[in-house]
Amino acid sequence: MALHTLAMSLFPYAFPILFVLPISIFLVLRKSKNGSSNIKVPPGSCGWPVVGESFKYVSLGTQQFMGERRSKYSTDVFRTSIFGQKMAVFCGAQGNKFVFTKLLTSWWPVTVKKILFSPEFSHIPVDEASAAMHRFVHEILKPEALKNYIPVMDAMAREHVESKWDGNDVVMVHPLSKEYTFNLAYRLFVNVIDDIDHVRRIYKHFAFVTSGMFSVPINLPGTAYSRGIKGGELIREEIVKIITRRREEMEKKETTLSYTDCLSRILLVTDGNGKFMSEEEMSNYIIALLIGSYESTSTAVSFVLKYLAELPHIYDEIYKELMEIAESKGEGEMLKWEDIQKMRCSWNVVCETLRLTPPVQGGFREASWTAYTTHKDPECFPDPEKFDPSRFEGNGPAPYTFVPFGGGPRMCCGKEYARLEVLVFIYNIVTRFKLQIINPQEKIAFHSFPIPMEGLPLRIIRHNM
């Protein structure tokens, strides 16, 4: 979940998307009323009318697309047009600092909002939507709530491992990680537990939403963008039904409020005038929340396991740390907050994974601009291609050089949720299995998220307990 800058930065998705890519931030080029830019336009190209450079972006993937343009135009800032919007792309540690310390307005391309939001809410001012989302997210991600999620996360991770991993010699890590993170988020945020067919149906539509969000924005039958719009509509319809039913139960006092019942707590959130959100408005924000805690977190989990399988000496360090925790637990005893705090070495490994393979590819903000690109800059991280978790010991990296969760007042509100989810899952895998990589040369496609082209198959060997 990240990771704020929820994504394309976990987080900035203008909402809580959980992780931020340290390659670039997309910022709208402001236009004056007469249509001309009111600031100096950076070098670059906006490509074809309407579609801009969207086809090139989709075909090349984010990293190659950005790398080619930085080489051709400028390493600091260049202009382009993707997702139906003209924008500037910024790179550098100073850009990080500017974006994360200035009160810049979050922004989403209209094409993305058409998938995420119902039509009546797609034109709500960004600052108004961001304020509502902040109230919404704060209620379910505050510390006392997060502590109560840990046993639920642990129980679901155990169940997932027993049903999907045990008994197999080889597992496809990436699709399994996506299934687990979605099921967990849907269980926590929508509180649907027993209706397996319903969850599977939503998961299918959700895949259309995430693939359509950053596709070429052509709304014709059969296109990824069209399927994304339709998937968003169907998910909202289902969630509205659930919200309506839960509201009726609360009015009749047929349900008991608890910290792990996020949906009921969300229903109690009000605006500055004490007004409750409508079912339709809540469904929009729940979809954004699910997105923020799905692709980015599952990608982080997948690549942590990939590095552990490739680097036995790193795996051994993590195994020792996590087994000390496991051996301190009674039979059937779930993880708790204090256990997570002991996973320091494990968290350093997660951070190094986020540095080398960030789950998401940038963030949207509306502003005059500055820049950023740091995670593989040798001035920020010596020998940047080496996997070295010790970079995060002591005081760790210099400020604004490592930004998977944003920084300053722009720190992702989902950071702690993401940390808990990733560590709990890794604990349940490493304490059970030795990991071996199947194909060290597996290709990784870098689009809106890095995708292992073969699904990241790993050989798993049960520990003798």
C-alpha positions, -999 to 999 in steps of 0.1 A, spaced: 0 0 0 30 19 -2 27 36 -5 18 100 0 25 109 -32 -5 68 -36 1 69 -70 16 74 -92 37 85 -63 11 53 -31 10 71 -28 6 105 -49 -23 90 -63 -41 121 -52 -53 100 -24 -35 75 -2 -17 54 -27 10 36 -8 43 40 -25 60 67 -46 84 61 -75 116 80 -72 119 87 -109 96 116 -118 67 137 -108 42 147 -134 29 183 -130 3 200 -151 15 229 -172 -7 258 -161 -22 278 -189 -33 314 -188 -68 324 -200 -57 331 -235 -44 296 -238 -7 304 -237 16 291 -210 22 317 -182 57 303 -174 86 293 -196 79 260 -213 106 233 -208 121 214 -238 103 183 -250 74 172 -273 37 167 -268 34 142 -296 2 137 -315 -31 157 -309 -53 142 -282 -33 110 -275 0 129 -272 28 105 -264 5 79 -247 13 52 -272 50 56 -267 46 57 -229 26 24 -229 48 6 -253 81 17 -237 72 16 -201 78 44 -176 115 40 -170 125 37 -206 101 65 -217 115 89 -190 151 79 -195 150 85 -233 135 120 -228 158 130 -200 187 121 -223 172 139 -253 158 170 -237 170 177 -201 179 157 -170 161 183 -148 127 189 -165 110 182 -199 75 184 -212 53 157 -227 16 148 -231 2 115 -218 -32 105 -204 -48 133 -224 -29 160 -205 1 182 -212 26 181 -183 61 187 -172 83 159 -157 108 168 -130 138 150 -116 162 154 -87 164 156 -49 157 193 -48 125 186 -67 115 161 -41 120 187 -14 100 213 -32 71 190 -39 70 175 -4 74 207 15 52 231 -6 14 230 -4 9 218 -40 -25 207 -50 -29 170 -59 -42 164 -94 -55 136 -115 -59 134 -153 -95 135 -164 -90 102 -181 -80 85 -148 -109 101 -129 -134 87 -154 -124 52 -143 -121 59 -105 -151 82 -99 -187 82 -108 -196 109 -133 -212 132 -107 -180 133 -86 -154 134 -114 -156 172 -115 -153 179 -78 -124 204 -71 -92 185 -62 -87 203 -29 -122 194 -18 -118 158 -28 -84 156 -11 -98 171 22 -126 145 22 -102 117 15 -80 129 43 -109 126 68 -118 93 53 -84 78 55 -74 93 89 -103 74 106 -91 40 95 -53 44 94 -48 61 128 -23 42 151 -49 26 174 -67 12 144 -35 -1 127 -25 -20 159 -58 -39 157 -53 -48 120 -21 -69 128 -38 -100 140 -62 -99 110 -33 -95 86 -15 -124 103 -45 -147 103 -52 -140 66 -16 -144 57 -15 -178 74 -47 -189 56 -33 -177 23 0 -196 28 -18 -228 38 -42 -227 9 -20 -214 -19 16 -222 -10 17 -254 11 20 -286 -9 36 -269 -39 72 -271 -51 69 -239 -72 46 -209 -68 39 -179 -90 46 -152 -65 34 -121 -83 -2 -132 -90 -5 -148 -55 7 -115 -39 -19 -95 -58 -46 -119 -48 -36 -118 -11 -32 -80 -9 -66 -74 -26 -84 -99 -4 -69 -83 27 -78 -48 17 -113 -58 8 -117 -76 41 -105 -46 61 -120 -17 42 -153 -33 30 -156 -59 56 -167 -87 33 -155 -120 47 -175 -150 38 -189 -143 3 -161 -158 -18 -179 -155 -51 -185 -118 -45 -149 -111 -37 -138 -130 -69 -162 -110 -90 -149 -77 -76 -113 -88 -80 -119 -95 -117 -134 -61 -123 -106 -45 -102 -80 -59 -125 -97 -41 -154 -96 -9 -134 -59 -10 -126 -49 -19 -161 -71 7 -177 -60 36 -155 -28 41 -173 -36 28 -207 -41 48 -239 -72 68 -231 -94 57 -261 -129 47 -249 -139 22 -276 -153 -13 -270 -125 -38 -264 -99 -13 -253 -82 -15 -219 -95 20 -211 -131 10 -219 -128 -21 -197 -114 1 -169 -144 25 -171 -169 -4 -171 -150 -22 -143 -151 9 -121 -189 13 -127 -196 -23 -117 -174 -21 -85 -191 11 -74 -225 -5 -78 -215 -35 -57 -199 -13 -30 -229 11 -28 -251 -20 -21 -228 -30 7 -227 5 22 -264 9 20 -270 -25 38 -244 -16 65 -260 18 71 -293 2 76 -278 -23 100 -262 6 120 -295 25 121 -312 -6 135 -282 -12 158 -277 -46 143 -239 -43 141 -213 -36 168 -185 -11 160 -149 -23 163 -116 -10 151 -114 -38 125 -148 -29 110 -135 -1 88 -167 3 68 -188 11 98 -162 36 111 -161 52 76 -199 56 77 -195 79 108 -171 103 90 -186 138 85 -175 170 68 -168 203 84 -206 209 87 -213 176 103 -228 161 71 -223 124 64 -210 113 30 -234 97 5 -231 61 -5 -219 71 -39 -192 94 -26 -180 68 -2 -178 42 -30 -154 65 -49 -130 68 -20 -131 31 -11 -121 23 -47 -92 48 -44 -82 32 -11 -83 -3 -25 -61 8 -54 -36 24 -31 -33 -8 -10 -33 -33 -39 -9 -30 -68 18 -11 -50 19 -33 -19 17 -66 -39 45 -54 -61 67 -46 -31 60 -80 -16 68 -98 -48 102 -80 -53 112 -84 -16 107 -122 -21 126 -121 -54 156 -105 -38 155 -129 -9 155 -158 -33 184 -144 -53 205 -134 -23 209 -162 2 230 -142 26 203 -116 29 177 -143 34 197 -159 62 198 -126 81 160 -121 78 153 -157 87 173 -154 119 155 -123 129 120 -136 121 126 -170 137 135 -154 170 101 -138 169 83 -170 159 100 -190 186 88 -165 212 51 -170 203 28 -196 218 10 -221 196 -16 -203 175 -6 -169 189 -9 -140 164 16 -113 157 12 -80 176 25 -45 174 56 -52 196 66 -81 172 66 -58 142 89 -33 160 115 -61 163 117 -66 125 143 -39 119 166 -59 96 135 -71 76 123 -35 72 158 -24 59 155 -51 32 120 -38 23 134 -3 20 163 -14 -2 138 -32 -24 117 0 -27 148 19 -37 159 -5 -64 124 -14 -77 99 12 -67 63 -1 -70 48 30 -87 61 54 -113 56 90 -102 30 114 -89 6 140 -101 6 176 -87 -7 208 -101 19 236 -98 48 256 -112 76 231 -111 109 218 -99 123 183 -100 133 148 -89 152 115 -95 173 100 -68 170 63 -60 197 52 -84 218 84 -83 254 74 -72 257 107 -54 228 98 -32 235 60 -30 270 48 -38 272 17 -60 234 22 -66 228 -11 -84 240 -31 -54 214 -45 -30 226 -33 4 201 -30 32 227 -15 55 221 19 37 192 22 60 210 16 93 216 46 117 203 78 102 198 63 68 198 82 35 200 120 32 167 139 34 146 138 2 168 112 -16 147 82 -5 110 90 -11 88 59 -16 63 74 9 68 110 1 82 134 27 75 163 50 38 173 50 34 151 19 44 119 38 20 91 28 -7 85 53 -7 48 43 30 43 50 24 24 83 -4 3 69 20 -7 40 48 -15 64 26 -37 85 11 -56 56 45 -62 39 63 -73 71 35 -96 82 34 -114 49 72 -117 46 72 -132 82 47 -159 72 67 -168 41 102 -167 54 95 -186 87 80 -215 66 100 -217 34 135 -215 19 132 -196 -15 150 -204 -47 148 -183 -79 137 -203 -110 147 -178 -137 173 -152 -128 169 -137 -162 131 -132 -160 123 -99 -178 106 -71 -158 82 -48 -177 81 -13 -163 47 3 -170 26 19 -143 40 -8 -121 70 -32 -126 57 -65 -137 76 -98 -138 67 -112 -172 66 -148 -161 48 -141 -128 80 -146 -107 80 -183 -102 100 -194 -71 108 -228 -58 98 -232 -21 113 -257 3 95 -263 37 116 -258 68 119 -287 91 100 -275 122 
